[in-house]
Each structure stands twice: as C-alpha cells, then as structure tokens.
Amino acid sequence: MAHHKSAIKRIRQSKKRRLYNRANKKLVKVALKAVHEAKTYDEAMEKFRKAMSVLDKVSARGVIHKNAAANRKSALSKVVKRLQAAS
C-alpha cells in the first residue's frame, strides 16, 4: 500500500485513466468491427465515416497515438475499397 499522499493520488488517477482509456479503446474496436462486418459498399461507407470520427476523437484525447489512428484509417479504407471493387 502507498504511504505518501502523492502516491495515493497517483493510484486514484491511474485507476480513473485506465477506465477512461478502456472505454475509448472499446469504442474503437466496435467501430472497426462494424466496418469489417459490413456486407455492402454503402453500409461500409456509412460505418467507415463513423469509425473515422471515433478514431479522430480518440487520438485527439490521447488514448491512442495519432499515427496509430492514421494506420487504422488506412487499413479501413482498403477494406471499404475492396467492397467497392467487388460491387
């Protein structure tokens, strides 16, 4: 157990941040999965836009790095383009 006031506060802060980060990372996972599971190009585009928004917000909040968000956006756009080519 922590013996200093600052250490006790750090424990509180890190617990709060952990929950915040987990919730935001879950949003990203759900948004990405929705795009991957889309059957049609139109459906994929709609979910793609929502996923872009989620990724932008999460990277702006500092939950994931901006380059990590950019990499995920790039991968998602490839998925959507493959659907477009298929239809």
N, C-alpha and C positions, 0 to 999 in steps of 0.2 A: 504494500500500500504506500502511496505517496505521502511524504512528510512535509513537503513545502506547499505553501499556498499556490505558488505558480504552477507546480506540478499537478495539483488537484484541478486547477482551472484548465490546464492543458488537456487533462483527461476528459473533462466535460466538453471542451471544444472539439477534440478529435472524435468523440462519440457522435456529436451533432453533425460534424462534417462528413463522417462515414455514412450516416443515414442519408444525408443530402446527396452525396455522390452516388450511393447505391440506387436511389430513386431515379436520379437523372440518367444513369447508365442503363437502367431498366427501360426508360423511355426510348433510348436509342435502340436498344435491342428489339423492342416491339416494333418500332418504326421500320427498321431494316428488314425484319422478318416479314412484315406486311408486303413490302415491295417484292421480296423474293417469292412470296406465295401468290402474287398476282397472276392471273391467267391471261388477261388481255392487255394490250398496249395501253388503252385508255385508262383502265383500272390502275395499271402500274404507274402511269404518269401522275395520276391524282395522288397516289400514295408516295410517289417519289418527291413531289413538291412538299408534302407534309414532312417527310423524312429530312429533306434539305433544311427546313425550318428548325426542326428539332436539333439537328447536328450543329447548325449555326448558333442556336441558343446555348447549347451545352458547351460548345467550345468557347463562347464568349464568357460564360460563367466560370471557366477554368476547370471544368470537370474532366474534359479531355483536351489534349493539345490541338492547336489549330491545324497542324499538319496531319494529325491522325484523322481529324474530321474531313480534311481535304481528300485523303486517301480513301476514306469510306464513301465519300460522294462520288469519286471517280469510279470506284468499283460498282456502285449502284447504277451509275449512268450506263455502264457497259451492260448490265443486266437488262435495263429498260431498252437499250438499243437493239439487243438481241431479240427481245419480244417484238419490236417494231419491224425488224427484218423478217421475222417469222410470219407476221400477219400480212 
